[in-house]
Amino acid sequence: MTAEGFLEGRRLQMARGVLLQCIMGGYPAARFYGSDDGDLALVAEPSMIHPLPWSDEPRALAICDADELSGESSNLSTRGQLKKVIARYAARGLAPVVATELEFFVFAPNTDPTQPFRPPVGFDGRREDGQSAFSVSSNNGLRPFFSEVYKCMAALGLPRDTFMHEMGVSQFEINLLHGDPLLLADQTFLFKHLLKEVALKHGLSVVCMAKPLAHTPGSSMHIHQSLVEIATGKNVFSDESGQPTAMFRHFIGGQQAGMADFTALFAPNVNSYQRLCHPFASPNNACWSHDNRAAGLRIPASSPVARRVENRLPGADANPYLAIAASLAAGLHGIEHELEPTEAIQGEFEVPDNLSLPCTLHAALERLKRSQLARELFGQEFIEGYIASKTMELTSFFDEITPWERRVLAAQA
């Protein structure tokens, strides 16, 4: 939209079906978004209108709510779904506080998708070979890129906490400061968009796939969650003596109850399960533990005022609005029904059958299809539309034969 049209308050409308557009560009049957495929209104969030600092010509981006023309939030909107979950907490006098940890890879341009990704050429003329994890070295040649990333983050009002080189080849992690869940979802979305745009300016490619390289750790989007009383700002996961509360236990119990049903929301793509099937601290389970990275739900070591639950299941490819909404909705379900968690696990452990999670997109979608909890928390229209869109993507994947199949199976009798 032109700046003039936006400033005049002209309404921008979009077909409902666009909210169910699959990643290849197609759409499920019209019955999933209304057979008329009528319009939605895109209503800009006033605090999320940003001039784009990386653009050579003046441009701005406005994050919008997708509302029905009658005024209510569309059931198909993931941002709208998150706002509904936050409102349910507010009705109980509670406000969730979240933070996201986003991992990503920075690669050289990859013009041939049949070839593996490669790291950029460093200042010494070589490509990183995986020995730079947690290093302070800048030999990878990415200083100009990250300098612009930091400047653009500041221009967009994205406060960053910590930044590091992660375990993978040319893999990095940035932690955003904790705060309101809707704000953090917006910031996570903006940050991923910023990364890709700035990378293009520097002749690089940022990849937020869950598992872009074989034999290498994948990229996560861990979600840290706590709850505070709106009236006092007190963390309700700790009591006056600093001990965990019943609400803390119930929140964990709800997370455990929802993780298998919601796996397809946390791990939305075929590639998501490559990360989960080769753990590298990417646990595919609903166990919980005190400071054990093998558990799907980890309680980080902290003071009582910072007691929180880390959901380690979502990958970097997850929709931040939907992943945060699903995680918080599960926790609220546990509070409302006073669900008790299993015993905490420590050290090396075997995952009990009742705490294992789907390990393929097909299995995760089948579990979501059977989930009454998902329909109760997100509505029939959203869940059925989501499944329809993801089923199209899965079908498209199965329409291709991979190099592994040709290399390994072609010679079989």
Secondary structure, DSSP 8 states (H G I E B T S, - for coil): --HHHHHTT--EEEEGGGGG--TTS----GGGT-TT--EEEEEEEEEEEEE-TT-SS--EEEEEEEEETTSSB-TT-HHHHHHHHHHHHHTTTEEEEEEEEEEEEEE-----TTS-----B-TTS-B--S--TT----TTS-HHHHHHHHHHHHHTT--EEEEEE-SSTTEEEEEE--B-HHHHHHHHHHHHHHHHHHHHHTT-EEE--S--STTS---BEEEEEEEEETTT--BTTB-TTS-B-HHHHHHHHHHHHHHTTTHHHHS-STTHHHHHHS-SS---B--EEES-TTSSEEE-S--GGG--EEE---BTTS-HHHHHHHHHHHHHHHHHTT--------SS----GGGB---SHHHHHHHHHT-HHHHHHH-HHHHHHHHHHHHHHHHHHHTS--HHHHHHHTT--
